[in-house]
């Protein structure tokens, strides 16, 4: 599918693709630049589920989700790992939070939202010999 002409960017092309696919029972993922309310609505309309990332340039959405993770009343599931080798040290953490659209007014924009996931990775390049 190719997006051409005014109003025919990546989001338009993604919507056209989603219209042609059988999504029931599937999990749809896409780049943060394409994934948004229009796309999540289209996926749910076609009975699919979605996993859409947020990036730093999506300040409002990211701020809302970060605030949910900061709320001490919200219980999260957590996992961490670390690895040292190949001249670097890496630490990874994942937090999973069950949410509903009632947790914040803005979340009502995300049809059937159920889970927020935070993934962090820290990478440190080690000096030779460490």
NUBA-815022 format. One record per residue: residue number from 1; x, y, z of N, C-alpha, C in turn. Coordinates in nm, 2 decimals. Layout:
N
kolza->NUM; n.c1->X; n.c2->Y; n.c3->Z; ca.c1->X; ca.c2->Y; ca.c3->Z; c.c1->X; c.c2->Y; c.c3->Z
...
END
This chain:
130
kolza->1; n.c1->0.08; n.c2->-0.12; n.c3->0.00; ca.c1->0.00; ca.c2->0.00; ca.c3->0.00; c.c1->0.09; c.c2->0.12; c.c3->0.00
kolza->2; n.c1->0.06; n.c2->0.22; n.c3->-0.08; ca.c1->0.14; ca.c2->0.34; ca.c3->-0.10; c.c1->0.06; c.c2->0.46; c.c3->-0.07
kolza->3; n.c1->0.11; n.c2->0.55; n.c3->0.01; ca.c1->0.05; ca.c2->0.68; ca.c3->0.04; c.c1->0.09; c.c2->0.79; c.c3->-0.05
kolza->4; n.c1->0.00; n.c2->0.85; n.c3->-0.13; ca.c1->0.04; ca.c2->0.95; ca.c3->-0.22; c.c1->-0.06; c.c2->1.07; c.c3->-0.21
kolza->5; n.c1->-0.02; n.c2->1.19; n.c3->-0.24; ca.c1->-0.11; ca.c2->1.30; ca.c3->-0.25; c.c1->-0.14; c.c2->1.36; c.c3->-0.11
kolza->6; n.c1->-0.21; n.c2->1.48; n.c3->-0.11; ca.c1->-0.25; ca.c2->1.54; ca.c3->0.01; c.c1->-0.34; c.c2->1.46; c.c3->0.09
kolza->7; n.c1->-0.32; n.c2->1.45; n.c3->0.22; ca.c1->-0.40; ca.c2->1.38; ca.c3->0.31; c.c1->-0.38; c.c2->1.23; c.c3->0.30
kolza->8; n.c1->-0.28; n.c2->1.19; n.c3->0.24; ca.c1->-0.26; ca.c2->1.04; ca.c3->0.22; c.c1->-0.12; c.c2->1.00; c.c3->0.28
kolza->9; n.c1->-0.10; n.c2->1.04; n.c3->0.40; ca.c1->0.02; ca.c2->1.00; ca.c3->0.47; c.c1->0.02; c.c2->0.86; c.c3->0.53
kolza->10; n.c1->0.11; n.c2->0.83; n.c3->0.62; ca.c1->0.12; ca.c2->0.70; ca.c3->0.68; c.c1->-0.01; c.c2->0.66; c.c3->0.75
kolza->11; n.c1->-0.07; n.c2->0.75; n.c3->0.82; ca.c1->-0.19; ca.c2->0.72; ca.c3->0.90; c.c1->-0.30; c.c2->0.68; c.c3->0.81
kolza->12; n.c1->-0.32; n.c2->0.75; n.c3->0.70; ca.c1->-0.42; ca.c2->0.72; ca.c3->0.60; c.c1->-0.39; c.c2->0.58; c.c3->0.54
kolza->13; n.c1->-0.27; n.c2->0.55; n.c3->0.51; ca.c1->-0.23; ca.c2->0.42; ca.c3->0.45; c.c1->-0.25; c.c2->0.31; c.c3->0.55
kolza->14; n.c1->-0.22; n.c2->0.34; n.c3->0.68; ca.c1->-0.24; ca.c2->0.23; ca.c3->0.78; c.c1->-0.39; c.c2->0.20; c.c3->0.80
kolza->15; n.c1->-0.47; n.c2->0.31; n.c3->0.79; ca.c1->-0.62; ca.c2->0.29; ca.c3->0.80; c.c1->-0.67; c.c2->0.20; c.c3->0.69
kolza->16; n.c1->-0.62; n.c2->0.23; n.c3->0.57; ca.c1->-0.66; ca.c2->0.15; ca.c3->0.45; c.c1->-0.62; c.c2->0.01; c.c3->0.46
kolza->17; n.c1->-0.50; n.c2->-0.02; n.c3->0.51; ca.c1->-0.46; ca.c2->-0.15; ca.c3->0.53; c.c1->-0.54; c.c2->-0.22; c.c3->0.64
kolza->18; n.c1->-0.57; n.c2->-0.16; n.c3->0.75; ca.c1->-0.65; ca.c2->-0.22; ca.c3->0.85; c.c1->-0.79; c.c2->-0.25; c.c3->0.80
kolza->19; n.c1->-0.85; n.c2->-0.17; n.c3->0.71; ca.c1->-0.98; ca.c2->-0.20; ca.c3->0.65; c.c1->-0.98; c.c2->-0.33; c.c3->0.58
kolza->20; n.c1->-0.87; n.c2->-0.37; n.c3->0.52; ca.c1->-0.86; ca.c2->-0.49; ca.c3->0.44; c.c1->-0.82; c.c2->-0.62; c.c3->0.51
kolza->21; n.c1->-0.79; n.c2->-0.60; n.c3->0.64; ca.c1->-0.74; ca.c2->-0.72; ca.c3->0.72; c.c1->-0.85; c.c2->-0.77; c.c3->0.81
kolza->22; n.c1->-0.84; n.c2->-0.90; n.c3->0.83; ca.c1->-0.93; ca.c2->-0.96; ca.c3->0.93; c.c1->-0.85; c.c2->-0.95; c.c3->1.07
kolza->23; n.c1->-0.90; n.c2->-0.87; n.c3->1.16; ca.c1->-0.82; ca.c2->-0.84; ca.c3->1.28; c.c1->-0.88; c.c2->-0.91; c.c3->1.40
kolza->24; n.c1->-0.99; n.c2->-0.97; n.c3->1.39; ca.c1->-1.05; ca.c2->-1.03; ca.c3->1.51; c.c1->-0.96; c.c2->-1.14; c.c3->1.57
kolza->25; n.c1->-0.93; n.c2->-1.12; n.c3->1.70; ca.c1->-0.84; ca.c2->-1.21; ca.c3->1.77; c.c1->-0.69; c.c2->-1.19; c.c3->1.75
kolza->26; n.c1->-0.65; n.c2->-1.08; n.c3->1.68; ca.c1->-0.51; ca.c2->-1.05; ca.c3->1.66; c.c1->-0.47; c.c2->-0.93; c.c3->1.74
kolza->27; n.c1->-0.34; n.c2->-0.92; n.c3->1.76; ca.c1->-0.27; ca.c2->-0.81; ca.c3->1.82; c.c1->-0.20; c.c2->-0.73; c.c3->1.72
kolza->28; n.c1->-0.23; n.c2->-0.60; n.c3->1.70; ca.c1->-0.17; ca.c2->-0.51; ca.c3->1.60; c.c1->-0.07; c.c2->-0.42; c.c3->1.67
kolza->29; n.c1->0.05; n.c2->-0.42; n.c3->1.62; ca.c1->0.15; ca.c2->-0.32; ca.c3->1.67; c.c1->0.19; c.c2->-0.23; c.c3->1.55
kolza->30; n.c1->0.23; n.c2->-0.11; n.c3->1.59; ca.c1->0.29; ca.c2->-0.02; ca.c3->1.49; c.c1->0.38; c.c2->0.08; c.c3->1.55
kolza->31; n.c1->0.44; n.c2->0.16; n.c3->1.47; ca.c1->0.53; ca.c2->0.26; ca.c3->1.51; c.c1->0.45; c.c2->0.37; c.c3->1.58
kolza->32; n.c1->0.52; n.c2->0.44; n.c3->1.68; ca.c1->0.45; ca.c2->0.54; ca.c3->1.76; c.c1->0.40; c.c2->0.66; c.c3->1.67
kolza->33; n.c1->0.47; n.c2->0.68; n.c3->1.55; ca.c1->0.43; ca.c2->0.79; ca.c3->1.46; c.c1->0.30; c.c2->0.76; c.c3->1.39
kolza->34; n.c1->0.26; n.c2->0.64; n.c3->1.38; ca.c1->0.13; ca.c2->0.60; ca.c3->1.32; c.c1->0.02; c.c2->0.57; c.c3->1.42
kolza->35; n.c1->0.06; n.c2->0.50; n.c3->1.53; ca.c1->-0.04; ca.c2->0.46; ca.c3->1.63; c.c1->-0.09; c.c2->0.57; c.c3->1.70
kolza->36; n.c1->-0.22; n.c2->0.59; n.c3->1.70; ca.c1->-0.29; ca.c2->0.69; ca.c3->1.78; c.c1->-0.43; c.c2->0.66; c.c3->1.79
kolza->37; n.c1->-0.51; n.c2->0.76; n.c3->1.83; ca.c1->-0.65; ca.c2->0.74; ca.c3->1.86; c.c1->-0.73; c.c2->0.68; c.c3->1.74
kolza->38; n.c1->-0.71; n.c2->0.75; n.c3->1.62; ca.c1->-0.78; ca.c2->0.70; ca.c3->1.50; c.c1->-0.74; c.c2->0.55; c.c3->1.47
kolza->39; n.c1->-0.62; n.c2->0.52; n.c3->1.48; ca.c1->-0.57; ca.c2->0.38; ca.c3->1.45; c.c1->-0.63; c.c2->0.28; c.c3->1.56
kolza->40; n.c1->-0.62; n.c2->0.32; n.c3->1.69; ca.c1->-0.67; ca.c2->0.23; ca.c3->1.79; c.c1->-0.82; c.c2->0.21; c.c3->1.77
kolza->41; n.c1->-0.89; n.c2->0.32; n.c3->1.74; ca.c1->-1.04; ca.c2->0.30; ca.c3->1.72; c.c1->-1.07; c.c2->0.21; c.c3->1.60
kolza->42; n.c1->-0.99; n.c2->0.22; n.c3->1.49; ca.c1->-1.01; ca.c2->0.14; ca.c3->1.38; c.c1->-0.98; c.c2->-0.01; c.c3->1.41
kolza->43; n.c1->-0.88; n.c2->-0.03; n.c3->1.49; ca.c1->-0.84; ca.c2->-0.17; ca.c3->1.53; c.c1->-0.95; c.c2->-0.23; c.c3->1.61
kolza->44; n.c1->-1.00; n.c2->-0.16; n.c3->1.71; ca.c1->-1.11; ca.c2->-0.21; ca.c3->1.80; c.c1->-1.24; c.c2->-0.23; c.c3->1.72
kolza->45; n.c1->-1.27; n.c2->-0.14; n.c3->1.63; ca.c1->-1.39; ca.c2->-0.15; ca.c3->1.54; c.c1->-1.39; c.c2->-0.28; c.c3->1.46
kolza->46; n.c1->-1.27; n.c2->-0.32; n.c3->1.43; ca.c1->-1.25; ca.c2->-0.45; ca.c3->1.35; c.c1->-1.22; c.c2->-0.57; c.c3->1.45
kolza->47; n.c1->-1.24; n.c2->-0.55; n.c3->1.58; ca.c1->-1.23; ca.c2->-0.65; ca.c3->1.68; c.c1->-1.09; c.c2->-0.70; c.c3->1.70
kolza->48; n.c1->-0.99; n.c2->-0.62; n.c3->1.67; ca.c1->-0.85; ca.c2->-0.66; ca.c3->1.71; c.c1->-0.81; c.c2->-0.59; c.c3->1.83
kolza->49; n.c1->-0.69; n.c2->-0.62; n.c3->1.88; ca.c1->-0.63; ca.c2->-0.56; ca.c3->2.00; c.c1->-0.51; c.c2->-0.48; c.c3->1.95
kolza->50; n.c1->-0.46; n.c2->-0.39; n.c3->2.03; ca.c1->-0.35; ca.c2->-0.31; ca.c3->1.99; c.c1->-0.25; c.c2->-0.29; c.c3->2.10
kolza->51; n.c1->-0.12; n.c2->-0.28; n.c3->2.06; ca.c1->-0.01; ca.c2->-0.25; ca.c3->2.14; c.c1->0.06; c.c2->-0.13; c.c3->2.07
kolza->52; n.c1->0.05; n.c2->-0.01; n.c3->2.12; ca.c1->0.10; ca.c2->0.11; ca.c3->2.05; c.c1->0.20; c.c2->0.18; c.c3->2.15
kolza->53; n.c1->0.32; n.c2->0.21; n.c3->2.10; ca.c1->0.42; ca.c2->0.27; ca.c3->2.18; c.c1->0.39; c.c2->0.42; c.c3->2.19
kolza->54; n.c1->0.45; n.c2->0.48; n.c3->2.29; ca.c1->0.45; ca.c2->0.63; ca.c3->2.31; c.c1->0.60; c.c2->0.67; c.c3->2.30
kolza->55; n.c1->0.62; n.c2->0.79; n.c3->2.24; ca.c1->0.76; ca.c2->0.84; ca.c3->2.24; c.c1->0.76; c.c2->0.98; c.c3->2.31
kolza->56; n.c1->0.88; n.c2->1.03; n.c3->2.33; ca.c1->0.90; ca.c2->1.15; ca.c3->2.41; c.c1->0.83; c.c2->1.27; c.c3->2.34
kolza->57; n.c1->0.81; n.c2->1.27; n.c3->2.21; ca.c1->0.75; ca.c2->1.38; ca.c3->2.14; c.c1->0.60; c.c2->1.38; c.c3->2.16
kolza->58; n.c1->0.54; n.c2->1.28; n.c3->2.21; ca.c1->0.40; ca.c2->1.27; ca.c3->2.24; c.c1->0.38; c.c2->1.31; c.c3->2.39
kolza->59; n.c1->0.41; n.c2->1.43; n.c3->2.42; ca.c1->0.43; ca.c2->1.48; ca.c3->2.56; c.c1->0.30; c.c2->1.46; c.c3->2.64
kolza->60; n.c1->0.19; n.c2->1.50; n.c3->2.59; ca.c1->0.07; ca.c2->1.49; ca.c3->2.68; c.c1->0.04; c.c2->1.34; c.c3->2.71
kolza->61; n.c1->0.03; n.c2->1.26; n.c3->2.61; ca.c1->0.00; ca.c2->1.11; ca.c3->2.63; c.c1->0.10; c.c2->1.05; c.c3->2.72
kolza->62; n.c1->0.23; n.c2->1.08; n.c3->2.70; ca.c1->0.33; ca.c2->1.02; ca.c3->2.78; c.c1->0.33; c.c2->1.07; c.c3->2.92
kolza->63; n.c1->0.29; n.c2->1.20; n.c3->2.94; ca.c1->0.28; ca.c2->1.26; ca.c3->3.08; c.c1->0.17; c.c2->1.19; c.c3->3.15
kolza->64; n.c1->0.05; n.c2->1.16; n.c3->3.09; ca.c1->-0.06; ca.c2->1.10; ca.c3->3.16; c.c1->-0.02; c.c2->0.96; c.c3->3.20
kolza->65; n.c1->0.05; n.c2->0.88; n.c3->3.11; ca.c1->0.09; ca.c2->0.75; ca.c3->3.15; c.c1->0.19; c.c2->0.75; c.c3->3.26
kolza->66; n.c1->0.29; n.c2->0.84; n.c3->3.25; ca.c1->0.39; ca.c2->0.85; ca.c3->3.36; c.c1->0.33; c.c2->0.88; c.c3->3.49
kolza->67; n.c1->0.23; n.c2->0.97; n.c3->3.49; ca.c1->0.16; ca.c2->1.00; ca.c3->3.62; c.c1->0.09; c.c2->0.88; c.c3->3.67
kolza->68; n.c1->0.03; n.c2->0.80; n.c3->3.59; ca.c1->-0.03; ca.c2->0.67; ca.c3->3.64; c.c1->0.07; c.c2->0.58; c.c3->3.71
kolza->69; n.c1->0.19; n.c2->0.57; n.c3->3.65; ca.c1->0.29; ca.c2->0.49; ca.c3->3.72; c.c1->0.34; c.c2->0.55; c.c3->3.85
kolza->70; n.c1->0.33; n.c2->0.68; n.c3->3.86; ca.c1->0.38; ca.c2->0.75; ca.c3->3.98; c.c1->0.28; c.c2->0.74; c.c3->4.09
kolza->71; n.c1->0.15; n.c2->0.71; n.c3->4.06; ca.c1->0.05; ca.c2->0.70; ca.c3->4.16; c.c1->0.07; c.c2->0.58; c.c3->4.25
kolza->72; n.c1->0.10; n.c2->0.60; n.c3->4.37; ca.c1->0.14; ca.c2->0.49; ca.c3->4.47; c.c1->0.03; c.c2->0.39; c.c3->4.49
kolza->73; n.c1->-0.10; n.c2->0.44; n.c3->4.47; ca.c1->-0.21; ca.c2->0.35; ca.c3->4.49; c.c1->-0.22; c.c2->0.24; c.c3->4.38
kolza->74; n.c1->-0.16; n.c2->0.27; n.c3->4.27; ca.c1->-0.17; ca.c2->0.17; ca.c3->4.15; c.c1->-0.06; c.c2->0.06; c.c3->4.17
kolza->75; n.c1->-0.10; n.c2->-0.06; n.c3->4.17; ca.c1->-0.01; ca.c2->-0.17; ca.c3->4.18; c.c1->0.04; c.c2->-0.21; c.c3->4.05
kolza->76; n.c1->0.18; n.c2->-0.23; n.c3->4.04; ca.c1->0.24; ca.c2->-0.27; ca.c3->3.91; c.c1->0.30; c.c2->-0.41; c.c3->3.93
kolza->77; n.c1->0.31; n.c2->-0.48; n.c3->3.82; ca.c1->0.40; ca.c2->-0.60; ca.c3->3.81; c.c1->0.53; c.c2->-0.55; c.c3->3.75
kolza->78; n.c1->0.64; n.c2->-0.60; n.c3->3.81; ca.c1->0.77; ca.c2->-0.55; ca.c3->3.77; c.c1->0.87; c.c2->-0.67; c.c3->3.74
kolza->79; n.c1->0.96; n.c2->-0.64; n.c3->3.65; ca.c1->1.07; ca.c2->-0.74; ca.c3->3.62; c.c1->1.19; c.c2->-0.66; c.c3->3.58
kolza->80; n.c1->1.31; n.c2->-0.71; n.c3->3.63; ca.c1->1.43; ca.c2->-0.64; ca.c3->3.60; c.c1->1.54; c.c2->-0.75; c.c3->3.55
kolza->81; n.c1->1.63; n.c2->-0.70; n.c3->3.47; ca.c1->1.74; ca.c2->-0.79; ca.c3->3.44; c.c1->1.86; c.c2->-0.70; c.c3->3.41
kolza->82; n.c1->1.98; n.c2->-0.76; n.c3->3.43; ca.c1->2.10; ca.c2->-0.69; ca.c3->3.40; c.c1->2.20; c.c2->-0.78; c.c3->3.33
kolza->83; n.c1->2.29; n.c2->-0.73; n.c3->3.26; ca.c1->2.39; ca.c2->-0.81; ca.c3->3.18; c.c1->2.52; c.c2->-0.73; c.c3->3.16
kolza->84; n.c1->2.63; n.c2->-0.80; n.c3->3.18; ca.c1->2.75; ca.c2->-0.73; ca.c3->3.16; c.c1->2.83; c.c2->-0.82; c.c3->3.07
kolza->85; n.c1->2.88; n.c2->-0.76; n.c3->2.96; ca.c1->2.96; ca.c2->-0.83; ca.c3->2.86; c.c1->2.97; c.c2->-0.75; c.c3->2.74
kolza->86; n.c1->3.06; n.c2->-0.79; n.c3->2.65; ca.c1->3.09; ca.c2->-0.73; ca.c3->2.52; c.c1->3.12; c.c2->-0.58; c.c3->2.54
kolza->87; n.c1->3.19; n.c2->-0.54; n.c3->2.65; ca.c1->3.23; ca.c2->-0.41; ca.c3->2.67; c.c1->3.12; c.c2->-0.31; c.c3->2.72
kolza->88; n.c1->3.01; n.c2->-0.37; n.c3->2.76; ca.c1->2.90; ca.c2->-0.28; ca.c3->2.81; c.c1->2.82; c.c2->-0.35; c.c3->2.93
kolza->89; n.c1->2.75; n.c2->-0.26; n.c3->3.00; ca.c1->2.67; ca.c2->-0.31; ca.c3->3.10; c.c1->2.53; c.c2->-0.26; c.c3->3.07
kolza->90; n.c1->2.43; n.c2->-0.35; n.c3->3.07; ca.c1->2.29; ca.c2->-0.31; ca.c3->3.04; c.c1->2.20; c.c2->-0.35; c.c3->3.16
kolza->91; n.c1->2.11; n.c2->-0.26; n.c3->3.19; ca.c1->2.00; ca.c2->-0.28; ca.c3->3.29; c.c1->1.87; c.c2->-0.26; c.c3->3.22
kolza->92; n.c1->1.78; n.c2->-0.35; n.c3->3.24; ca.c1->1.65; ca.c2->-0.34; ca.c3->3.18; c.c1->1.54; c.c2->-0.35; c.c3->3.29
kolza->93; n.c1->1.43; n.c2->-0.28; n.c3->3.27; ca.c1->1.32; ca.c2->-0.29; ca.c3->3.37; c.c1->1.19; c.c2->-0.28; c.c3->3.29
kolza->94; n.c1->1.09; n.c2->-0.35; n.c3->3.33; ca.c1->0.96; ca.c2->-0.35; ca.c3->3.28; c.c1->0.86; c.c2->-0.34; c.c3->3.39
kolza->95; n.c1->0.76; n.c2->-0.25; n.c3->3.37; ca.c1->0.65; ca.c2->-0.24; ca.c3->3.47; c.c1->0.52; c.c2->-0.24; c.c3->3.39
kolza->96; n.c1->0.43; n.c2->-0.32; n.c3->3.45; ca.c1->0.30; ca.c2->-0.34; ca.c3->3.38; c.c1->0.19; c.c2->-0.29; c.c3->3.48
kolza->97; n.c1->0.10; n.c2->-0.21; n.c3->3.43; ca.c1->0.00; ca.c2->-0.15; ca.c3->3.51; c.c1->-0.14; c.c2->-0.17; c.c3->3.44
kolza->98; n.c1->-0.23; n.c2->-0.23; n.c3->3.52; ca.c1->-0.37; ca.c2->-0.25; ca.c3->3.47; c.c1->-0.43; c.c2->-0.11; c.c3->3.48
kolza->99; n.c1->-0.50; n.c2->-0.07; n.c3->3.38; ca.c1->-0.56; ca.c2->0.06; ca.c3->3.38; c.c1->-0.71; c.c2->0.05; c.c3->3.32
kolza->100; n.c1->-0.79; n.c2->0.15; n.c3->3.35; ca.c1->-0.92; ca.c2->0.16; ca.c3->3.28; c.c1->-0.93; c.c2->0.30; c.c3->3.23
kolza->101; n.c1->-1.02; n.c2->0.32; n.c3->3.15; ca.c1->-1.04; ca.c2->0.46; ca.c3->3.09; c.c1->-1.09; c.c2->0.55; c.c3->3.20
kolza->102; n.c1->-1.13; n.c2->0.50; n.c3->3.32; ca.c1->-1.18; ca.c2->0.58; ca.c3->3.43; c.c1->-1.06; c.c2->0.63; c.c3->3.52
kolza->103; n.c1->-0.94; n.c2->0.58; n.c3->3.49; ca.c1->-0.82; ca.c2->0.62; ca.c3->3.57; c.c1->-0.78; c.c2->0.77; c.c3->3.54
kolza->104; n.c1->-0.81; n.c2->0.82; n.c3->3.43; ca.c1->-0.78; ca.c2->0.95; ca.c3->3.39; c.c1->-0.87; c.c2->0.99; c.c3->3.27
kolza->105; n.c1->-0.92; n.c2->1.11; n.c3->3.27; ca.c1->-1.01; ca.c2->1.16; ca.c3->3.17; c.c1->-0.95; c.c2->1.14; c.c3->3.03
kolza->106; n.c1->-0.82; n.c2->1.17; n.c3->3.01; ca.c1->-0.76; ca.c2->1.16; ca.c3->2.88; c.c1->-0.76; c.c2->1.01; c.c3->2.82
kolza->107; n.c1->-0.76; n.c2->0.91; n.c3->2.91; ca.c1->-0.76; ca.c2->0.77; ca.c3->2.87; c.c1->-0.89; c.c2->0.73; c.c3->2.80
kolza->108; n.c1->-0.99; n.c2->0.81; n.c3->2.81; ca.c1->-1.12; ca.c2->0.78; ca.c3->2.74; c.c1->-1.10; c.c2->0.79; c.c3->2.59
kolza->109; n.c1->-0.99; n.c2->0.86; n.c3->2.55; ca.c1->-0.96; ca.c2->0.86; ca.c3->2.40; c.c1->-0.91; c.c2->0.73; c.c3->2.35
kolza->110; n.c1->-0.87; n.c2->0.64; n.c3->2.43; ca.c1->-0.81; ca.c2->0.51; ca.c3->2.39; c.c1->-0.91; c.c2->0.40; c.c3->2.41
kolza->111; n.c1->-0.98; n.c2->0.36; n.c3->2.31; ca.c1->-1.09; ca.c2->0.26; ca.c3->2.32; c.c1->-1.04; c.c2->0.13; c.c3->2.38
kolza->112; n.c1->-1.11; n.c2->0.09; n.c3->2.49; ca.c1->-1.09; ca.c2->-0.04; ca.c3->2.55; c.c1->-0.95; c.c2->-0.05; c.c3->2.61
kolza->113; n.c1->-0.88; n.c2->0.06; n.c3->2.64; ca.c1->-0.75; ca.c2->0.05; ca.c3->2.70; c.c1->-0.75; c.c2->-0.03; c.c3->2.83
kolza->114; n.c1->-0.66; n.c2->-0.12; n.c3->2.85; ca.c1->-0.66; ca.c2->-0.21; ca.c3->2.97; c.c1->-0.52; c.c2->-0.21; c.c3->3.04
kolza->115; n.c1->-0.41; n.c2->-0.19; n.c3->2.97; ca.c1->-0.28; ca.c2->-0.21; ca.c3->3.02; c.c1->-0.18; c.c2->-0.10; c.c3->2.97
kolza->116; n.c1->-0.10; n.c2->-0.05; n.c3->3.06; ca.c1->0.01; ca.c2->0.04; ca.c3->3.03; c.c1->0.14; c.c2->-0.03; c.c3->3.06
kolza->117; n.c1->0.24; n.c2->-0.02; n.c3->2.98; ca.c1->0.37; ca.c2->-0.09; ca.c3->3.00; c.c1->0.48; c.c2->0.01; c.c3->2.99
kolza->118; n.c1->0.57; n.c2->0.01; n.c3->3.09; ca.c1->0.68; ca.c2->0.10; ca.c3->3.08; c.c1->0.81; c.c2->0.01; c.c3->3.07
kolza->119; n.c1->0.89; n.c2->0.04; n.c3->2.97; ca.c1->1.01; ca.c2->-0.03; ca.c3->2.94; c.c1->1.13; c.c2->0.07; c.c3->2.95
kolza->120; n.c1->1.22; n.c2->0.04; n.c3->3.03; ca.c1->1.34; ca.c2->0.12; ca.c3->3.04; c.c1->1.47; c.c2->0.04; c.c3->3.02
kolza->121; n.c1->1.57; n.c2->0.10; n.c3->2.95; ca.c1->1.69; ca.c2->0.04; ca.c3->2.93; c.c1->1.80; c.c2->0.14; c.c3->2.96
kolza->122; n.c1->1.90; n.c2->0.10; n.c3->3.04; ca.c1->2.02; ca.c2->0.18; ca.c3->3.07; c.c1->2.14; c.c2->0.11; c.c3->3.01
kolza->123; n.c1->2.22; n.c2->0.18; n.c3->2.94; ca.c1->2.34; ca.c2->0.11; ca.c3->2.88; c.c1->2.46; c.c2->0.19; c.c3->2.91
kolza->124; n.c1->2.56; n.c2->0.13; n.c3->2.96; ca.c1->2.69; ca.c2->0.19; ca.c3->3.00; c.c1->2.80; c.c2->0.12; c.c3->2.93
kolza->125; n.c1->2.88; n.c2->0.20; n.c3->2.85; ca.c1->2.99; ca.c2->0.14; ca.c3->2.78; c.c1->3.11; c.c2->0.14; c.c3->2.88
kolza->126; n.c1->3.17; n.c2->0.02; n.c3->2.90; ca.c1->3.27; ca.c2->0.01; ca.c3->2.99; c.c1->3.41; c.c2->0.03; c.c3->2.93
kolza->127; n.c1->3.50; n.c2->0.08; n.c3->3.01; ca.c1->3.64; ca.c2->0.10; ca.c3->2.96; c.c1->3.70; c.c2->-0.03; c.c3->2.94
kolza->128; n.c1->3.80; n.c2->-0.04; n.c3->2.85; ca.c1->3.87; ca.c2->-0.17; ca.c3->2.83; c.c1->3.93; c.c2->-0.22; c.c3->2.96
kolza->129; n.c1->3.91; n.c2->-0.34; n.c3->2.98; ca.c1->3.98; ca.c2->-0.40; ca.c3->3.10; c.c1->3.88; c.c2->-0.41; c.c3->3.22
kolza->130; n.c1->3.77; n.c2->-0.35; n.c3->3.22; ca.c1->3.67; ca.c2->-0.35; ca.c3->3.33; c.c1->3.58; c.c2->-0.48; c.c3->3.32
END
